[in-house]
């Protein structure tokens, strides 16, 4: 029985997080966590459906939705099983409309829109096979996984043959790693305590809660004011390094253990990361971060413009003697940027984003390169729906690609999970549970009620918000 | 008398160049040269107006127009004289809506849309002063010019102080250079002979016409088929190197003269460039271009992905022993990319695009960096309206920034100039005339009739084209 894709819907969904200061940092002073959401449908007696999204922070979400429509339109009439046969080929085709390519290419609005569509196709694929997305991919043979990735423009860093060899070498251990992570959960870190818009009291309170919840990696925003950053960082450091706040029965972790080595872990094994959201030029980044040495961060995230590969390399080189690393990726706009970050030895940590890259197919390419260059992948997830997405990607990385987990902490933010049918969840040890519902696909399906309420500008929330101004 | 910006219009204008094969190359197999066009108006007894555009090749132009509207909306109510006071500050402000920034940042749809708006503001500024855009800028003091540029994220390559010093050193010679270029015109090269979609006969005919018109730099498209490229290249080479095709009275130029040194000029001083429009990965680029050595190109343009700074550097290094250079820039999406191309010594020639960068303010930043790194700027102009734009930019570069002209050939394509009130023009020596109408501003104002005819989808051309399918 052959199906055809018959129609799709896009939804511009915006959550008013700017009211609470959630998500604020030195650059993004006013964020409404938003989803440019697409649902793709087939015909047939048992029709397929796929939901996907990309993430924005409010204005401009409508532009992205329009771009999604232009791309999704090309799918009308296609047989999804033909698309599933080689998701890499499907990805190449999706990104190569010669006219739409020009307004990227492979960057900005048109590329994140392609991500939403690619994510929706992967969701459809996983649901069609009755598996969560991560399971669909880890069950692939090395050949199938290589065929699902995007290799154009990166073959000077990794060829299909090299990727194949890497994956084959990891085959034997997949089953055991799958069992391990199901049992333990996937290690997470929180950013929710450290948004720039929070008061000191709120930061202290949330940090204590995070420690009590079992987290041992913590991220704070910096870049608005040195004195303020130092003060807040020392507040956080004083709490996370203090055994009195640990969960009952916990003794923390050994800072000298292999998974904590090089992370400036405190006496209880707590790790702090700082994030500047691109506010500095290269020279300022170096000076400012050096002045925060006392809070002993593992790395500075996004010290400068996301395009600036050589800039990140220069910052990394300058900070190495100070024991502070460099991380970036949430705005690294395609696999070619990650390729160069790795080639230039510009990063200690590779922070892929499930929605900035153009979907699972492009993420796979970056996981493969990061594994080859031996750089841990710690996905970005500060947003709506991103946590739901990235747990799948980290599972794919651990089980099938890199085989490492304990150093590869995955961001967790405690916002807006209630809007999803299959929300992610954290266990009592501060680790992500493994998505296990055979119906959940790529876990992004949003409640119809949430869409009805927060769709912009005509959802019930926005209509009444406008009325009350 | 203080004015306020009161309204704007956007127009999605598309010219059906795909019908004639104009503009075709190995990547862009089907181009409709299009303009995402914006007009901005003030109130007042003598109201100001500014027209601007960015360039696309068809589908997606509507997405860009929507983004332009989001940005232009922010101008409503602003006093243009306040904006003109520091066009650099205006540019920073335009690019920093914290929510719109996310869907770039500073790349793709939102950035080229910002370019259209910035170009319109510069057009308004120049018209308000009764000068063509180039003259407005070259008449600025060094301080004013520095203040008009975008310096964020590039200060590790050039500081405001360095830029100031560079411009001051060039001050004394400005008047003479202005007189020189008015007399001689600005050197141009043609691409119109070498589009991939043309037959051999058409290529030969157009090349002879170009030689007869006085051009001595020629560009051809490559990348679809090695044998075909070699054949076509040798056809072009045989014509441009043959004195019989020169204009009456011309003896060609000395290939050993300073302005032709290192360009693989033939016996009549003719130079050939090849352009691959990003079709190769790095290893293929190197092999393919080496196999075209017989046609003796000056450089290979866009051998690989525009994001791949390190890739271009690797290609350049590999081709140096073969005497072939590397050029790129028409898809270099912001000044940070150019910064790195220069820092990595990845290019012999810097090919800025008036519409890919976010307007004149960002172009100024790149001109300054290129001058500091001593790399000649040869703007891209294969499109509609781009020639009208880039002559201004090359004049600013020559008169105020780099002081060099003869090596810095400016692309010319002979398409669609009839749609502009102030079309660019070429003199009998194949050189651009200097725009000199006090009313023309940035020379992009389009005839209302052309807009009415080619606006998509409801212009008269597109309505009847649809009807005849």
HADDOCK unambig.tbl for C-alpha pairs under 7 A between the chains (distance, minus, plus):
assign (segid A and resid 27 and name CA) (segid B and resid 98 and name CA) 6.83 0.50 0.50
assign (segid A and resid 28 and name CA) (segid B and resid 98 and name CA) 5.27 0.50 0.50
assign (segid A and resid 29 and name CA) (segid B and resid 98 and name CA) 6.52 0.50 0.50
assign (segid A and resid 30 and name CA) (segid B and resid 98 and name CA) 6.64 0.50 0.50
assign (segid A and resid 31 and name CA) (segid B and resid 99 and name CA) 6.62 0.50 0.50
assign (segid A and resid 56 and name CA) (segid B and resid 102 and name CA) 6.33 0.50 0.50
assign (segid A and resid 56 and name CA) (segid B and resid 103 and name CA) 6.57 0.50 0.50
assign (segid A and resid 57 and name CA) (segid B and resid 99 and name CA) 5.38 0.50 0.50
assign (segid A and resid 57 and name CA) (segid B and resid 102 and name CA) 6.72 0.50 0.50
assign (segid A and resid 58 and name CA) (segid B and resid 99 and name CA) 5.63 0.50 0.50
assign (segid A and resid 59 and name CA) (segid B and resid 99 and name CA) 5.37 0.50 0.50
assign (segid A and resid 59 and name CA) (segid B and resid 100 and name CA) 5.62 0.50 0.50
assign (segid A and resid 60 and name CA) (segid B and resid 100 and name CA) 5.42 0.50 0.50
assign (segid A and resid 60 and name CA) (segid B and resid 103 and name CA) 6.85 0.50 0.50
assign (segid A and resid 63 and name CA) (segid B and resid 63 and name CA) 6.53 0.50 0.50
assign (segid A and resid 63 and name CA) (segid B and resid 66 and name CA) 6.71 0.50 0.50
assign (segid A and resid 63 and name CA) (segid B and resid 67 and name CA) 6.50 0.50 0.50
assign (segid A and resid 66 and name CA) (segid B and resid 63 and name CA) 6.70 0.50 0.50
assign (segid A and resid 67 and name CA) (segid B and resid 63 and name CA) 6.50 0.50 0.50
assign (segid A and resid 98 and name CA) (segid B and resid 27 and name CA) 6.83 0.50 0.50
assign (segid A and resid 98 and name CA) (segid B and resid 28 and name CA) 5.29 0.50 0.50
assign (segid A and resid 98 and name CA) (segid B and resid 29 and name CA) 6.54 0.50 0.50
assign (segid A and resid 98 and name CA) (segid B and resid 30 and name CA) 6.64 0.50 0.50
assign (segid A and resid 99 and name CA) (segid B and resid 31 and name CA) 6.60 0.50 0.50
assign (segid A and resid 99 and name CA) (segid B and resid 57 and name CA) 5.37 0.50 0.50
assign (segid A and resid 99 and name CA) (segid B and resid 58 and name CA) 5.62 0.50 0.50
assign (segid A and resid 99 and name CA) (segid B and resid 59 and name CA) 5.37 0.50 0.50
assign (segid A and resid 100 and name CA) (segid B and resid 59 and name CA) 5.62 0.50 0.50
assign (segid A and resid 100 and name CA) (segid B and resid 60 and name CA) 5.43 0.50 0.50
assign (segid A and resid 102 and name CA) (segid B and resid 56 and name CA) 6.35 0.50 0.50
assign (segid A and resid 102 and name CA) (segid B and resid 57 and name CA) 6.73 0.50 0.50
assign (segid A and resid 103 and name CA) (segid B and resid 56 and name CA) 6.57 0.50 0.50
assign (segid A and resid 103 and name CA) (segid B and resid 60 and name CA) 6.86 0.50 0.50
assign (segid A and resid 103 and name CA) (segid B and resid 108 and name CA) 5.85 0.50 0.50
assign (segid A and resid 103 and name CA) (segid B and resid 109 and name CA) 5.78 0.50 0.50
assign (segid A and resid 104 and name CA) (segid B and resid 108 and name CA) 4.75 0.50 0.50
assign (segid A and resid 104 and name CA) (segid B and resid 109 and name CA) 6.77 0.50 0.50
assign (segid A and resid 107 and name CA) (segid B and resid 107 and name CA) 6.78 0.50 0.50
assign (segid A and resid 107 and name CA) (segid B and resid 108 and name CA) 5.60 0.50 0.50
assign (segid A and resid 108 and name CA) (segid B and resid 103 and name CA) 5.84 0.50 0.50
assign (segid A and resid 108 and name CA) (segid B and resid 104 and name CA) 4.77 0.50 0.50
assign (segid A and resid 108 and name CA) (segid B and resid 107 and name CA) 5.59 0.50 0.50
assign (segid A and resid 108 and name CA) (segid B and resid 108 and name CA) 4.27 0.50 0.50
assign (segid A and resid 108 and name CA) (segid B and resid 109 and name CA) 6.16 0.50 0.50
assign (segid A and resid 109 and name CA) (segid B and resid 103 and name CA) 5.77 0.50 0.50
assign (segid A and resid 109 and name CA) (segid B and resid 104 and name CA) 6.79 0.50 0.50
assign (segid A and resid 109 and name CA) (segid B and resid 108 and name CA) 6.17 0.50 0.50
assign (segid A and resid 109 and name CA) (segid B and resid 109 and name CA) 5.68 0.50 0.50
assign (segid A and resid 152 and name CA) (segid B and resid 281 and name CA) 6.75 0.50 0.50
assign (segid A and resid 153 and name CA) (segid B and resid 281 and name CA) 4.64 0.50 0.50
assign (segid A and resid 153 and name CA) (segid B and resid 305 and name CA) 6.47 0.50 0.50
assign (segid A and resid 154 and name CA) (segid B and resid 281 and name CA) 6.94 0.50 0.50
assign (segid A and resid 155 and name CA) (segid B and resid 281 and name CA) 6.64 0.50 0.50
assign (segid A and resid 156 and name CA) (segid B and resid 282 and name CA) 6.06 0.50 0.50
assign (segid A and resid 156 and name CA) (segid B and resid 283 and name CA) 6.39 0.50 0.50
assign (segid A and resid 281 and name CA) (segid B and resid 152 and name CA) 6.73 0.50 0.50
assign (segid A and resid 281 and name CA) (segid B and resid 153 and name CA) 4.64 0.50 0.50
assign (segid A and resid 281 and name CA) (segid B and resid 154 and name CA) 6.94 0.50 0.50
assign (segid A and resid 281 and name CA) (segid B and resid 155 and name CA) 6.64 0.50 0.50
assign (segid A and resid 282 and name CA) (segid B and resid 156 and name CA) 6.05 0.50 0.50
assign (segid A and resid 283 and name CA) (segid B and resid 156 and name CA) 6.39 0.50 0.50
assign (segid A and resid 305 and name CA) (segid B and resid 153 and name CA) 6.47 0.50 0.50
assign (segid A and resid 307 and name CA) (segid B and resid 336 and name CA) 6.54 0.50 0.50
assign (segid A and resid 307 and name CA) (segid B and resid 337 and name CA) 6.77 0.50 0.50
assign (segid A and resid 308 and name CA) (segid B and resid 336 and name CA) 6.21 0.50 0.50
assign (segid A and resid 310 and name CA) (segid B and resid 340 and name CA) 6.52 0.50 0.50
assign (segid A and resid 336 and name CA) (segid B and resid 307 and name CA) 6.54 0.50 0.50
assign (segid A and resid 336 and name CA) (segid B and resid 308 and name CA) 6.22 0.50 0.50
assign (segid A and resid 337 and name CA) (segid B and resid 307 and name CA) 6.79 0.50 0.50
assign (segid A and resid 340 and name CA) (segid B and resid 310 and name CA) 6.53 0.50 0.50
